[in-house]
Amino acid sequence: MPMHSHYHDLLPEWAADRYLPLLHSRSAIRQATTRIFLLLPPGKDR
């Protein structure tokens, strides 16, 4: 979507012919994950 903000973030990478992998399966995401941040609203316990 050309008007999406991330399109403009990635355009220089694409223009330089750099590959940006897109992970579409849960297992692929787990394999590529190096850190996890758990964000909770104030006053909310896990």
C-alpha positions in Angstrom: 0.0 0.0 0.0 1.9 3.0 -1.2 0.3 5.4 1.2 1.1 3.3 4.3 3.8 4.8 6.5 5.9 1.6 6.5 6.0 1.7 2.7 8.1 4.8 2.9 10.3 3.3 5.7 11.1 0.3 3.5 11.5 2.1 0.1 15.2 2.9 0.5 15.9 -0.8 1.3 14.0 -2.0 -1.7 15.6 0.6 -4.0 19.0 -0.7 -2.8 17.9 -4.2 -3.8 18.1 -5.4 -0.2 15.9 -8.3 0.9 13.5 -7.9 3.8 12.1 -11.3 4.9 8.4 -11.4 5.8 7.6 -14.1 8.3 4.1 -15.5 7.9 4.0 -18.6 10.0 4.1 -18.9 13.8 7.0 -21.3 13.6 9.0 -19.0 11.3 8.4 -16.1 13.7 9.5 -18.2 16.7 12.7 -19.2 14.9 13.6 -15.6 14.0 12.7 -14.1 17.4 15.6 -12.9 19.5 13.7 -10.9 22.1 10.1 -10.6 23.3 8.7 -7.5 24.9 5.5 -7.9 26.9 3.5 -4.7 27.0 0.8 -4.4 29.6 -1.5 -1.5 30.4 -0.8 0.2 33.8 -2.1 -1.7 36.7 -2.5 -4.9 34.8 -0.6 -8.0 36.0 0.2 -11.0 33.8 
